[in-house]
Amino acid sequence: VRQVFEDAAPIFLLAVVAVLVATAVIGVALSPIAGVSIIACLLLASIVATTDSVAVIGIFRDVGAPARLCRLVEGESLLNDAAAIVAFTVLLDMLLGGQDASLMGASVAFVRTFLGGIAVGYIGARLVVSVLPWLQDLRLAQVTLTLALPYLVFIVADRGLGVSGVIAAVSAGLVMSAIGQPRITPSDWKFLL
């Protein structure tokens, strides 16, 4: 996780900016021939704009690609589907009349949904990490709380706050992996894994 954070800028560029650019290019290219609104074309484009990172990572491992390249693709795979889901949700709301149909309105909604998901995941993971030392002798409670974390932050983010639940779950997992291990005894961490 720490190495992923070191490469945060290129991962963000690949996972979020590239997905949004691909969505825009595909949607605009499809618009003249589809016979539907540009928002409907962008909605379809958001579905097909992501890459199949699992296959790429498997090939990289088979051919012995450099570790940093594998790490970039793995980091990108954490967020590219989530970015596409956020774009899809914003565009669907626009199509159904629930959002401002301007580029500025869509941009603000995307950033609010994306950053809100990161914040909810971060706060949820920090809360769980702060509780884990109190559960030192209760391995099953630690596992249960850790497994419940992504579900809880998803529900709070998606249903409670109207931000991205997928991004919240990814963010909680990254934060938990980065700062959770020192708070748990090594034997409990092994049991948790």
Salt bridges, closest charged atoms under 4 A:
ASP7 OD1 - ARG68 NH2 3.07
ASP7 OD2 - ARG71 NE 3.17
GLU74 OE2 - ARG61 NH2 2.23
ASP158 OD2 - ARG159 NH1 3.49
ASP188 OD1 - ARG139 NE 2.75
